[in-house]
Amino acid sequence: MTAEPMASLVVTDITVGGMTCAACVRRVEKKLGKLEGVTATVNLATGLARVSHPAAVAPEDLVTAVEQAGYEAALPVPEDDEVPEDADTAGPDEAARRERERLLVTTLLAVPVLVLSMVPALQFRNWQWLCFALAAPVAVWSAWPFHIRALRGLRHSSATMDTLVSLGVAASFSWSVYALFLGGAGEPGMRMSFSLVPSASEGMAHVYLEAAVSVPLFVLTGRFLEGRARRGTGAALRSLAELAAKKVAVRDGNGERSIPIEQLRVGQVFVVRPGERVATDGRVTEGSSAVDLSLVTGESEPVEVSPGSALVGGAVNAGGLLLVEATAVGADTQLARITRLVTEAQAGKARAQRLADAVAGVFVPVVLAIAVTVLGFWLGAGADPQAALTACVAVLVVACPCALGLATPTALMAATGRGAQLGVLVSGPQTLEALQHVDTVVLDKTGTLTTGHMTVARVTALPGALGEAEVVRLAGTVEQGSEHPIGRAVTAYARRTGAAEPLPDVTEFAAIPGQGVSGRVDGRTVEVGAPDGTLPSALAEALAEAEDAAHTPVLVKVDSRVEALIAVGDLVRPGSYRAVDRLRRLGIRPVLATGDRKAPAEAVAGALGIDEVHARCTPEDKAALVRELKAEGYRVAVVGDGVNDAAALAAADLGIAMGSGTDVAIGAADLTLARGDIEALVDAVRLARRTLGTIRANLAWAFGYNVVTVPLAMVGLLDPMLAAAAMSLSSVLVVANSLRLRGRQPSPTLGRSHGGTRGAKAGVR
C-alpha cells in the first residue's frame, strides 16, 4: 500500500534503509514531523515509515525529507522495477546473502588475530605484523557500512549506533598503528599478554588489533542473527501473503480456462479441485467437500461445505470438486483484510516504546559525551594513555541503543503474526494494552455465544413402524415449502441425515399461520406444527425439556397419528462453555447482553454459568450498559457480531467483533476474532498479556544492560572485545525473547463442551 485516504489526510508507506537503532527511528520521525501537517511512525524491525500527511505534501517530498536526515528512502515499487544495488534497499534474500558473505570473510580474517592476541604461547616472531595485515581489511572493509553511515550522519549533524561502532573501531586501529610504527610494538620478538580486565602495566608495547577486529566481528554477527530473527518474527505475515493464488481456473460458456487471479471478477465461477487453494472469497454453487481453514482463520477442524456455503480465499479443498462463484476479489477479500490489519498493527507503538524512542533520541550524544569525559578524566588523573583509550573505546562499543529500538516492534511482529494464525486480528499495540487490563466482558448471545441460526437440537420419535429417520424425512419434505427459519432448519437436518437420496416432492402443501404446515408425501398426510392436546409420556417429557432449554418444539403427525417431537433452537457454540469458564479463570467477569427474550437468554446463561443477564436490550441499551459499567470503574470489552452491536463496541474500552459478523461490527471493533469462535477471545487475552510482558522484559533488559555495562566500561573493568560481544548479544537476546511469542499455543480442547448440546431459541437481537 502506498497511499490510502484517511479523512482529509493521506497515509503513505515509505521504505527506509540504513536504520540501525532506536536513535535512527527517532531521527526519521522527527525529520518528517517538521513538515507541516505530517506525522510519522517508523518501525525499526520492518524498515517502514507510515506517514500521515496532507494531500498537498507529495510522497516525493517525504522521501526527500528522509534522505536529508541521512537515510535511504523509497516509495514501494512494482517488482519488475529496478532495485537499487544497495544492501539496505535490496530484497531481503539479497541483503541476507551480502551480510552472510561479509560476516564469513570477517570471521576468516578476525579469528587468527584474536587467537594470536589472546594466547601468548602462539605469538611467533613478527606475529603482530601478520595480525596487522589481517586486521586492516576488517577495520576498513568489514566496518565500511558503519563508517559510511557514521559519516552520513555527521554530514547531517546526527549520531547513531554506527557512530559509536565506527569511532570504537577507528580508535582501536589507530592506536594500534601508532603503537606498531612509533610506539615500539613493532619490534621483532614483541610479546603481549591478554587479560579480560584492561591493564596499563605493559606501557606502549601494546596493540589493540583484537579490539579493532572483534568489534566488527561481533557487531556483524549480532546483526546477522538479529536479521534472521526479525525475518522470523514476520514469517506469519509472509505465510499469509503466500496463501494468495496466482492463477485460477474459470468456467463459463466457453468451457474452462486458466487466467491470472488479477483478471477474476465478482460473479465469475471458478473451479477448485481437491488439494487446491480457494482462489478468492466465494459461494459454492456445485459440489460438496471439506475445506481446511487452519492457515486463514486458525480453525483446526476441516469445515464441511455444500451448495450455498461461503468460502474464504486461501482455504484448502480437502475433498471433492467444487464450483465457486466469486463474491470478493483483490483487496476486498478476507485474506487481504487480514494481511492489511496485521501490517497496520505492526506499524503501531506501545506507550513504553515511545518513551524508549525519546530516550534513544539523546542516547548517542550522551554516550559520546561520556566517552570523551572518561578519556579526559583518565588522562587528567595521570593514567597510562593505553588504559584511558581502553576505557574510552569500551564505553563507545558497549553502549547499545539497538535493543531499545527493537524491544516493541519485534515482539509486536511476532505477536500479531501468531495472532493471525490463531484467528486473532488486532488493530495495534494499544489494543493489546487495553485487552491486558480488561476485567469485564459484555457478550452478545446470538451469533457470538450461539451459532446464530436455527438448528435441530433433538428428535424424539415414538416406537413404531416409521422410525426416527423416516419421520425426519417426511417432516423435512413437507417443510421444503416453508420459508420459516424453523422449517428451513428441519429441512436442512433431513437433508444432512438422509444425504444418500434427495427429498421427494410434496403435494397439497398448506401453511397455517402460527400453527405450522401440512402436505402429502408418498401418499401420506404429514403435519408439522406446534404441539397441541395431550401427548404420550415420552413426548411430554421431551416437550418439557425443550421448554426448559428455551427451544421451539415441533410436533410431527403422519396420517393424524403423533409420531415425533423435534426441538429446534439456536445452539450454543461448542466452545462457548470452555471460553466463558477460562475467561473467569483469567479474572474476567462475563456479562450477557442480548436483544432476545428473557427465557432464551437465561437458558444460554444457565448453560454457560453466566450470572449477570440483560435481555431485550436495544442497541442504545447495550451502549448505556457499557457506559454504566465503565462509570463503576470496570475496564469493559464488548464482543458482538451484528449491526446492533456497533454502538456498544464503539463505547467500550475495547471492541471485539466476531469474524463471522457484519462489516459494521468489524469496522467498529479494535480486535476481530477471525475464527468466529468465542474461544479465540481466550487466546487473545493470553497473547496480549504475554506480549506486553515480553515488551516490558525487553525494555527492562535494554535499559538495565546500559545502566550496568556503561559504568563498568567507564571505570576500566570491561575490555573492548567483551564490550563488543555484550553489545551484540543484547540485541540478539531482545529479538530471541520476542520470538518465543511465535510458539504461543491456542487454548486446549478438553472434550465436548458442556454447552454443546444445549441452546436457546433465537429472537430479536
C-alpha positions, 0 to 999 in steps of 0.5 A: 500500500502506498497511499490510502485516504484517511479523512482529509489526510493521506497515509503513505508507506515509505521504505527506509534503509540504513536504520540501525537503532532506536536513535535512527527511528527517532531521527526519521520521525522527527525529520518528517514531523517538521513538515507541516501537517505530517506525522510519522511512525517508523518501525525499526524491525520492518524498515517502514515509515507510515506517514500521515500527511496532507494531500498537498505534501507529495510522497516525493517530498517525504522521501526527500525529507528522509534522505536529508536526515541521512537515510535511504528512502523509497516509495514501494515499487512494482517488482519488475522495477529496478532495485537499487544495488544497495544492501539496505534497499535490496530484497531481503534474500539479497541483503541476507546473502551480502551480510552472510558473505561479509560476516564469513570473510570477517570471521576468516580474517578476525579469528587468527588475530584474536587467537594470536592476541589472546594466547601468548604461547602462539605469538611467533616472531613478527606475529603482530605484523601478520595480525596487522595485515589481517586486521586492516581489511576488517577495520576498513572493509568489514566496518565500511557500512558503519563508517559510511553511515557514521559519516552520513550522519555527521554530514547531517549533524546526527549520531547513531549506533554506527557512530559509536561502532565506527569511532570504537573501531577507528580508535582501536586501529589507530592506536594500534598503528601508532603503537606498531610504527612509533610506539615500539610494538613493532619490534621483532620478538614483541610479546603481549599478554591478554587479560579480560580486565584492561591493564596499563602495566605493559606501557606502549608495547601494546596493540589493540588489533583484537579490539579493532577486529572483534568489534566488527566481528561481533557487531556483524554477527549480532546483526546477522542473527538479529536479521534472521530473527526479525525475518522470523518474527514476520514469517506469519505475515509472509505465510499469509501473503503466500496463501494468495493464488496466482492463477485460477481456473474459470468456467463459463460458456466457453468451457474452462480456462486458466487466467491470472487471479488479477483478471477474476471478477465478482460473479465469475465461477471458478473451479477448485479441485481437491488439494487446491487453494480457494482462489478468492472469497466465494459461494459454492454453487456445485459440489460438496467437500471439506475445506481446511481453514487452519492457515486463514482463520486458525480453525483446526477442524476441516469445515464441511461445505455444500451448495450455498456455503461461503468460502474464504480465499486461501482455504484448502479443498480437502475433498471433492470438486467444487464450483465457486462463484466469486463474491470478493476479489483483490483487496476486498477479500478476507485474506487481504483484510487480514494481511492489511490489519496485521501490517497496520498493527505492526506499524503501531507503538506501545506507550513504553516504546515511545518513551524508549524512542525519546530516550534513544533520541539523546542516547548517542550524544550522551554516550559520546559525551561520556566517552570523551569525559572518561578519556579526559578524566583518565588522562587528567588523573595521570593514567597510562594513555593505553588504559584511558583509550581502553576505557574510552573505546569500551564505553563507545562499543558497549553502549547499545541503543539497538535493543531499545529500538527493537524491544516493541516492534519485534515482539509486536511482529511476532505477536500479531503474526501468531495472532493471525494464525490463531484467528486473532486480528488486532488493530495495534499495540494499544489494543493489546494494552487495553485487552491486558487490563480488561476485567469485564466482558459484555457478550452478545448471545446470538451469533457470538455465544450461539451459532446464530441460526436455527438448528435441530437440537433433538428428535424424539420419535415414538416406537413404531413402524416409521422410525426416527429417520423416516419421520425426519424425512417426511417432516423435512419434505413437507417443510421444503415449502416453508420459508420459516427459519424453523422449517428451513432448519428441519429441512436442512437436518433431513437433508444432512441425515438422509444425504444418500437420496434427495427429498421427494416432492410434496403435494397439497402443501398448506401453511397455517399461520402460527400453527405450522404446515401440512402436505402429502408425501408418498401418499401420506398426510404429514403435519408439522406444527406446534404441539397441541392436546395431550401427548404420550409420556415420552413426548411430554417429557421431551416437550418439557425439556425443550421448554426448559432449554428455551427451544421451539418444539415441533410436533410431527403427525403422519396420517393424524397419528403423533409420531415425533417431537423435534426441538429446534433452537439456536445452539450454543457454540461448542466452545462457548462453555470452555471460553466463558469458564477460562475467561473467569479463570483469567479474572474476567467477569462475563456479562450477557447482553442480548436483544432476545427474550428473557427465557432464551437468554437465561437458558444460554446463561444457565448453560454457560454459568453466566450470572449477570443477564440483560435481555431485550436490550436495544442497541442504545441499551447495550451502549448505556450498559457499557457506559454504566459499567465503565462509570463503576470503574470496570475496564469493559470489552464488548464482543458482538457480531451484528449491526446492533452491536456497533454502538456498544463496541464503539463505547467500550474500552475495547471492541471485539467483533466476531469474524463471522459478523457484519462489516459494521461490527468489524469496522467498529471493533479494535480486535476481530476474532477471525475464527468466529469462535468465542474461544479465540477471545481466550487466546487473545487475552493470553497473547496480549498479556504475554506480549506486553510482558515480553515488551516490558522484559525487553525494555527492562533488559535494554535499559538495565544492560546500559545502566550496568555495562556503561559504568563498568566500561567507564571505570576500566573493568570491561575490555573492548572485545567483551564490550563488543560481544555484550553489545551484540548479544543484547540485541540478539537476546531482545529479538530471541525473547520476542520470538518465543511469542511465535510458539504461543499455543491456542487454548486446549480442547478438553472434550465436548463442551458442556454447552454443546448440546444445549441452546436457546431459541433465537429472537430479536437481537 
